[in-house]
Amino acid sequence: MARNLLIKEFNKEFKSKKDYTTSDIKVFYRKHIKGIKDSTIGWNVYHLVLQGEISRIRIGHYKKK
């Protein structure tokens, strides 16, 4: 099953922010995918980090690579 990471939309949403939190990311995904679970959002964040789209600054805080 392909992951719906919404990379283009994610980059557009967060391009002007220096960094963002897990809560910001949850709001983004809930806006685009109705009924998405927290665990799914967590896996999406994990895959964004693996793909080099974002990097973890500290627990719950991320920035664009």
C-alpha positions in Angstrom: 0.0 0.0 0.0 1.4 3.4 -1.0 1.8 5.9 1.7 -0.2 9.1 1.3 2.4 11.5 2.7 1.1 14.5 0.7 4.7 15.7 0.3 3.9 18.6 -2.1 1.1 19.9 0.1 3.2 19.4 3.2 6.1 21.4 1.7 3.6 24.2 0.7 2.0 24.3 4.1 5.2 24.5 6.1 7.6 26.3 3.7 7.4 29.6 5.6 7.8 28.0 9.1 11.3 27.7 10.6 10.2 24.6 12.6 7.0 22.9 13.6 5.6 20.5 16.1 3.9 17.2 16.0 0.6 19.0 16.8 1.1 21.2 13.7 1.6 18.1 11.6 -1.5 16.5 13.1 -3.6 19.5 12.2 -2.2 19.4 8.6 -3.0 15.7 8.1 -6.4 16.0 9.7 -7.2 18.8 7.3 -6.4 16.7 4.3 -7.4 13.2 5.4 -10.6 13.0 7.5 -10.5 10.4 10.3 -6.8 9.8 10.2 -5.5 8.1 13.3 -2.6 9.4 15.5 -0.7 6.2 14.8 -1.0 6.7 11.0 0.2 10.3 11.4 3.2 9.0 13.5 4.1 6.6 10.7 3.8 9.3 8.1 6.2 11.5 10.1 8.6 8.6 10.5 8.6 8.1 6.7 9.1 11.8 6.1 12.2 11.7 8.3 13.4 8.5 6.5 12.9 10.1 3.1 14.8 13.2 4.1 11.9 15.6 3.8 12.1 16.7 7.4 14.6 16.3 10.2 13.9 15.8 13.9 15.3 18.7 16.1 14.1 17.1 19.3 11.2 15.1 20.5 8.0 16.5 18.9 9.9 19.2 16.9 10.8 19.1 13.3 12.3 21.3 10.6 12.6 21.2 6.8 15.9 19.7 5.6 
